[in-house]
């Protein structure tokens, strides 16, 4: 539904739009005097950050608004804005005294003041961005987000102009952020609204503070021959007006004011010297009809020498923004250049009040604005409020407006965050920082707790409640639940889950490689060195391909093992001799058929009673005892089945004190005290820890504990207790 202002905007001038915007504010008798009396006790002895007395500032703002065509109601608001900070419940108090619309206007304007103050502070300190231009552009967009109410914009324009005037009158330097904001935000906005006098004055004052030396130089050049130049222009104006009227062309001729900032821009943009700027001497001719424009042009070209290359017919071929006029530059007999613009009164009204015209086209350059070329069509009746929306489309750099697809919200520190329309607190969290997005668990909008899928609105302040650690929910990727709108945030959530999958794959590969190194007795090998020898950039890359079964462990074995040597004759003799020998106890293990053969527990799987075991005859080291489920044992048996013999645990007394070392692997989220907490579990269960290896990468800890057990069957219970330790993801026997 269109607002009242938008519905009446097609042919409205700025004063008419101001009046339209104020129809919602019921007339109150003596509203201006009442509002001043209401605010005076609060602000009479108060000063602004600039040092200006607040009441004096409000008086000046009200006067500027009056000159702009603002009603008594709008002038009254200039006082109420500054009273807000002194009231406990300002909206309620002002609404009770003056009405809801006055309260809303005061609150919105006050809110915008604070936002701009905080954003300027961030700009000055470069705390939020490296390039101040980026923050300035963001502030400009934020201003647009609050500019639907034309009255708020006009109040801010008047206030900023008064601040610059005050600094100039007091001969103090305005803060660079204030002057820069006036030049890059407020002056172009005034230009859009067609408030030309305010635009020119604000530009000149801001430029005076930002570049004082250049300002003084150009001002001095203008002053050098000011009296002579003004006399010449006045004589020319009177002559031109009289002779055109004598020719039957009813013309009104006016001199054009000279603005220092405009002259400097032209000198810089076209690399001109001061004397080469044609419109140092300039006239504007206003005539009744289009045919009078060309009649006046003909007379001008007849009396003066035209510069053909400087002639532009914007009547026959209007600018893309609807601007129409004849522009010509001529030289008098002395060779002095004179710029003359010729237009009808209707064209002049559009140029003065059709707010897009001159500025948007110049800033866009040859390609035009919003992708519209300079020869494109334009509705000459487009309105002021519509041009505010066109301006934000200009800033967006496309045909789509910011209001259609973007919103601007604030962090608790008043940093501005740009989001897509419909974005949620989760989108906001990911935009601020990826880690904050992952750990997001709750949100407040303007201090009120809300569900995480609540759509945000322009200007809201958003704060996030985050867990110390953790990740996103898979529900966030469910579009039906509405947790995420931003494509960037969705990509970050997907990346997190993909990383978890990759992490599990790497963990699986790490475990397989470490097991192989254990059974090969090569635990001292550095994993990074091993990966490098195999042609991988890092150990993690090696673990990844092993975990995905894309790389055979046989390649690692071939690197670690020397070439196979044939069985020694004595080994064959032992095997042959083993067939019919009785079972004899040997070191707690019964080896079938070989009474005097040396035995040893394999380091790769560390068997312990009552594990099912098997024996493998080694070269010169007797029989190696493995767990039956040991992958190394299975591979040895497959390659050399003739060297496998049957073994079993011998009977031992319960009080013999025999213990066996076993390895336990643990993966956990790394934290302070993790090793201590796991060790305490083993201690409470009376399991002696005789060795620990730990490694931590990107917040994940991998640990291998070597513990002594008398019975491996009891180990499962202890592993269950270890798995319950805070942060532990899994614990299992290797």
Secondary structure, 3 states (H helix, E strand, C coil): CCCHHHHCHHHCCHHHHHHHHCCCCCCCCCHHHHHHHHHHHHHCCCECCCCCEHHHHHHHHHHHHHHHCCCHHHHHHHHHHHHHHHCCCHHHHHHHHHCHHHHHHHHHHHHHHHHHHHHHHHHHHCCCCCCHHHHHHHHHHHHHHCCCCHHHHHHHHHHHHHHHHHHHHHCCCCCHHHHHHHHHHHHHHHHHCCCHHHHHHHHHHHHHHHCHHHHHHHHHHHHHCHHHHHHHHHHHHHHHHHHHHHCCCCEEEEECCCCHHHHHHHHHHHCCCHHHCHHHCEEEEEECCHHHHHHHHHHHHHHCEECHHHCEECCCCCCCCCCCCEEEEEECCCCCEEEEEEEEHHHHHHHHHCCCHHHHHHHHHHHCCCCCCCCCCCCCCCCHHHHHHHHHHHHHCCCCCHHHHEEEEECCCCCEEEEECCCEHHHHHHHHCHHHHHCEEEEEECCEEECCCCECCCCCEEEEEECCCCCCCHHHHCHHHCCCCCHHHHHHHHHHHHHHHHHHHHHHHHHHHHHHHHHCCCCCCCHHHHHHHCCCCCHHHHHHHHHCCCCCHHHHHHHHCCCCCCCCHHHHHHHHHCCCCCCEEECCEEECCCCCCCEEECCCCCCCCCCCEEEEECCCCCEEEEECCCHHHHHHHHHCHHHEECEEECCCCHHHCCCEEEEEEEEEECCCCHHHHHHHHHHHCCCEEEEEEEEEECCEEEEEEEEEECCHHHHHHHHHHHHCCCCEEEEEEC
